Amino acid sequence: MSVKRDNRHTVTIHAATTQLIVLTGQRPRVIDEPGAVRIEADVTEDLLTRHWPRLHAVLDLGVAFGLRTTATGHTAWLRLDRGEKTRP
């Protein structure tokens, strides 16, 4: 990975986590995966209803994103690949 690519990746992770803190009031979980980083944040129904466009903009920083809903709540996640791949 080039220094420029590595720096851009770090900046994107920082931007996503900072914006998720602002939206949720909590620090998101940053999970290292083989070849990627996944960022997860617990989100409320109110946030989904009232601030979906802002949340979607943050999630869209990833190469993939989603929303997991369980009996205990909602988790928004985004995935950032490492390496030279670019988003389609």
SEKOL-37404 format. One record per residue (C-alpha): residue number from 1; residue in three letters; x negated, y negated, z. Coordinates in nm, 3 decimals. Example, Ala and Ser with C-alpha at 12.3 -4.5 7.8 and 13.67 -1.06 7.14 Angstrom:
<recs>
1;ALA;-1.230;0.450;0.780
2;SER;-1.367;0.106;0.714
</recs>
This chain:
<recs>
1;MET;0.000;0.000;0.000
2;SER;-0.142;-0.338;-0.090
3;VAL;-0.190;-0.610;0.171
4;LYS;0.065;-0.830;-0.009
5;ARG;0.324;-0.549;-0.014
6;ASP;0.251;-0.460;0.350
7;ASN;0.297;-0.824;0.456
8;ARG;0.625;-0.856;0.264
9;HIS;0.747;-0.533;0.430
10;THR;0.658;-0.667;0.776
11;VAL;0.829;-1.000;0.703
12;THR;1.146;-0.818;0.589
13;ILE;1.153;-0.603;0.904
14;HIS;1.107;-0.913;1.119
15;ALA;1.377;-1.105;0.930
16;ALA;1.627;-0.820;0.959
17;THR;1.564;-0.759;1.330
18;THR;1.579;-1.131;1.412
19;GLN;1.909;-1.176;1.228
20;LEU;2.056;-0.867;1.393
21;ILE;1.959;-1.004;1.736
22;VAL;2.141;-1.328;1.652
23;LEU;2.450;-1.141;1.532
24;THR;2.472;-0.874;1.802
25;GLY;2.295;-1.031;2.100
26;GLN;2.084;-0.715;2.133
27;ARG;1.751;-0.599;1.999
28;PRO;1.807;-0.342;1.722
29;ARG;1.633;-0.006;1.720
30;VAL;1.344;0.022;1.473
31;ILE;1.278;0.385;1.385
32;ASP;0.973;0.501;1.190
33;GLU;1.053;0.773;0.939
34;PRO;0.828;0.945;0.687
35;GLY;0.788;0.685;0.411
36;ALA;1.041;0.442;0.558
37;VAL;1.160;0.234;0.849
38;ARG;1.524;0.248;0.962
39;ILE;1.675;-0.036;1.163
40;GLU;1.993;0.033;1.362
41;ALA;2.215;-0.199;1.561
42;ASP;2.531;-0.137;1.759
43;VAL;2.805;-0.366;1.629
44;THR;3.144;-0.457;1.765
45;GLU;3.477;-0.451;1.587
46;ASP;3.488;-0.830;1.628
47;LEU;3.154;-0.872;1.453
48;LEU;3.268;-0.647;1.168
49;THR;3.591;-0.843;1.129
50;ARG;3.467;-1.199;1.175
51;HIS;3.107;-1.184;1.052
52;TRP;3.099;-0.908;0.790
53;PRO;2.949;-1.131;0.516
54;ARG;2.657;-1.227;0.744
55;LEU;2.604;-0.867;0.857
56;HIS;2.624;-0.741;0.500
57;ALA;2.359;-0.994;0.392
58;VAL;2.121;-0.855;0.656
59;LEU;2.194;-0.493;0.569
60;ASP;2.141;-0.571;0.201
61;LEU;1.773;-0.642;0.275
62;GLY;1.725;-0.264;0.281
63;VAL;1.702;-0.019;-0.006
64;ALA;1.995;0.162;0.155
65;PHE;2.238;0.071;0.430
66;GLY;2.550;0.191;0.597
67;LEU;2.790;0.181;0.888
68;ARG;2.841;0.480;1.115
69;THR;3.162;0.490;1.317
70;THR;3.208;0.728;1.608
71;ALA;3.447;0.755;1.900
72;THR;3.207;0.539;2.104
73;GLY;3.155;0.255;1.854
74;HIS;2.992;0.137;1.533
75;THR;2.627;0.142;1.428
76;ALA;2.504;-0.058;1.129
77;TRP;2.179;0.059;0.973
78;LEU;1.941;-0.030;0.693
79;ARG;1.643;0.155;0.549
80;LEU;1.326;-0.003;0.414
81;ASP;1.099;0.222;0.210
82;ARG;0.725;0.204;0.245
83;GLY;0.504;0.214;-0.061
84;GLU;0.524;0.060;-0.403
85;LYS;0.884;0.151;-0.483
86;THR;1.109;-0.140;-0.561
87;ARG;1.482;-0.159;-0.516
88;PRO;1.686;-0.084;-0.828
</recs>
